[in-house]
Amino acid sequence: CHMTIEPSTFSAVPTLEELNLSYNNIMTVPALPKSLISLSLSHTNILMLDSASLAGLHALRFLFMDGNCYYKNPCRQALEVAPGALLGLGNLTHLSLKYNNLTVVPRNLPSSLEYLLLSYNRIVKLAPEDLANLTALRVLDVGGNCRRCDHAPNPCMECPRHFPQLHPNTFSHLSRLEGLVLKDSSLSWLNASWFRGLGNLRVLDLSENFLYKCITKTKAFQGLTQLRKLNLSFNYQKRVSFAHLSLAPSFGSLVALKELDMHGIFFRSLDETTLRPLARLPMLQTLRLQMNFINQAQLGIFRAFPGLRYVDLSDNRISGASELTATMGEADGGEKVWLQPGDLAPAPVDTPSSEDFKPNCSTLNFTLDLSRNNLVTVQPEMFAQLSHLQCLRLSHNCISQAVNGSQFLPLTGLQVLDLSHNKLDLYHEHSFTELPRLEALDLSYNSQPFGMQGVGHNFSFVAHLRTLRHLSLAHNNIHSQVSQQLCSTSLRALDFSGNALGHMWAEGDLYLHFFQGLSGLIWLDLSQNRLHTLLPQTLRNLPKSLQVLRLRDNYLAYFKWWSLHFLPKLEVLDLAGNQLKALTNGSLPAGTRLRRLDVSCNSISFVAPGFFSKAKELRELNLSTNALKTVDHSWFGPLASALQILDVSANPLHCACGAAFMDFLLEVQAAVPGLPSRVKCGSPGQLQGLSIFAQDLRLCLDEALSWDCFALSLLAVALGLGVPMLHHLCGWDLWYCFHLCLAWLPWRGRQSGRGEDALPYDAFVVFDKTQSAVADWVYNELRGQLEECRGRWALRLCLEERDWLPGKTLFENLWASVYGSRKTLFVLAHTDRVSGLLRASFLLAQQRLLEDRKDVVVLVILSPDGRRSRYVRLRQRLCRQSVLLWPHQPSGQRSFWAQLGMALTRDNHHFYNRNFCQGPTAE
């Protein structure tokens, strides 16, 4: 469809500053107010811009016109921007023309431009005159104009040979340029002249090109002393993995570089010669080397990088300590290995981890990410000379060794260790004790050893980690044959979710004191532990220091609330996703320090009065996604005014007239998130799913209406007693009078003619439009007699020229006419040659006879010769009243119209000759 905007649509808003007309399929730029500052015309059908299109918009600063001609919005021609079409926009600073099949840069752009985005067009040549006068430009994006299609995630057109062509002085006059995007441009070499004069360049994106050899020799980076971020990702040679890679010495000139992205270049070894020029960069903080098929890596080389904070080596093939020699060749001289198509498959998606549980490594001085490699064992030699490493990620490997306290000896400064998604064997008492400063340890998703029958596991190593504060043993399916108690004085947070604590606590007192030795524990997560009950003695043996207790997604059907006094410091209790039916069994105990309670996603339908009133410190309460029909002030008492968050969304509240919860929620509306939109009614039916403020006050009955209803009900009772008595005494007389009056009602005649089916038409008239005499008789005689001259008994006719809907197919209209009419009336001048619409209509009428057992055919024959047809003579024998002949004597026409009216208003089965057959009966 195409949207039409009237010329005066936006004239009523002369102060409009921002207008988004994207995705509207408009074909021209409408008249716009002169006050506009931001205008978006993306994903429309506008393919032409001239000086009149945006005339007068002198205040416009942002113009977005992306995606008007590309594979998702195909067009016959590329977007055409006339020379000087935008020159009148003197304040324009942002111009985006991406995905428009442009072949040249629009001419005479305003000199005020600071951001120019022309990516994913077809501009394969750039010269200085293309960007003339754009001296204020700060960001230029011309990526994706000459693509390498072997890495394309969407439809792609290969770059022609010997292209792109960039003049050496294309960017030389853009002295203020800070960001330049040349990604996906099929570049195989870099001309140093391109970057001459770009002294302020801070971000350079050269990803998805063919620079795998160029980066080992280029001198193009020598003048980029202000560059902060350089992206060289996916500059690989097709289907080739190089044995070695050595960066060009010109990388050493990037003295301001902070982030270098080199993932997807495909080289198999990493040593000190690979990144030697980068060691002189004092500000380099982030180095990304993932997805390079590296299988040998000397991790100790990073000791020479003074400011390095994060190195990403994930999604490689590192399997252990490197045995590389000191001499390494360059990328173009090393051994090549041809890659298989499967090697280029995307990395697996992360499964849920404990990232929200352990400290954030971004605040630490040095982080090394070795996740998703091929590590089977961890050897101390891997981390030689990395004593300054503070965060190490080894998740998603295949480490299956028994850690005994010797694997991480060189990492004396390590504070965070992630070993999730491995197969570690936790048996030795001195595991991880070689890490004297370890604060966070993630051992989640190491479930395979714990599933081995008859194999024991030892958690005594936790007691020897004097600085450990965060420990995750989540999702290990721990259920038996483990240490009977965890002991630690330093541990503050423990994630024990996704295990089988319900099974452990069912073994009598064996694991009853499992957490009691964690004397300083503050945060404990016992979610998804298959807990069906939580006895008071269980809470009694939890650490008294607990402040946060999570019990989400278990099977708890009741909770002994008075047992919370065993946890005197508890502030947060999370019971979401359980099977609580009601909040009873007493109330929250007096003196509790509970500040936040989450009982969402249960089946709570009842809350005892005063249940929350004794919890004086309670400030956040989540009751969402339950079965509550009301929210009562009595639940809270004086605590209601102190609540900061009260979430009651997704409950089937009963929005009865004068519901008390409406007044209460309005009192505490500041604490109820999404009160107008998220808090909805569950009953009555007409309000289900609507906001509680959508209640129709007309549904609420007042006292006068109640009396009226009482009077009506009294009248109904009187009639119920009086009518049977009158029927018994004078029923025949009343029946006769009733039907006599009913016959004179104006609607009776029409209703008696409709039958049991309320169809739109009484008859569908079919005739040959090519015969002018027949058409004239239908429109002037038939239509006038049946629709205009019958008064209140007038019939509703369906005529092709008048009643068929435009836009529908012939068969759709024909089907609707035959099945939407009580009868199908065929007006024929002759019966020997019937074709076209007459034949199709007759076949549909016969199909209706077979399917619905309703004979709806009525024939009107205008010519005396028409009765010689065998079918007509047979039908006259079987159902004479359904075949009518037009009398040529005026005296017989009145009888004809009466017979036709009867044929159209009564079922044909009444007309069948019982001597020959038994006609179909209406169902």
PyMOL commands that set and color helices and strands:
alter all, ss='L'
color gray80, all
select helices_A, chain A and resi 128-131+149-151+192-195+214-216+249-253+276-280+299-304+341-344+361-363+380-383+447-450+461-464+501-505+536-540+561-566+633-635+637-642+660-667+669-671+685-687+692-694+697-699+703-743+748-754+772-788+791-793+800-803+810-819+837-852+864-868+870-878+880-882+890-905+908-910
alter helices_A, ss='H'
color red, helices_A
select strands_A, chain A and resi 18-20+38-40+48-49+62-64+80-81+94-96+115-117+125-126+139-141+165-166+179-181+203-205+229-231+240-242+259-261+269-270+286-288+296-297+310-312+336-338+367-369+391-393+416-418+440-442+470-472+487-488+493-495+517-518+523-525+548-550+572-574+582-583+596-598+606-607+620-622+645-647+653-654+681-683+761-766+797-798+821-828+857-861+883-885
alter strands_A, ss='S'
color yellow, strands_A
deselect
rebuild
show_as cartoon
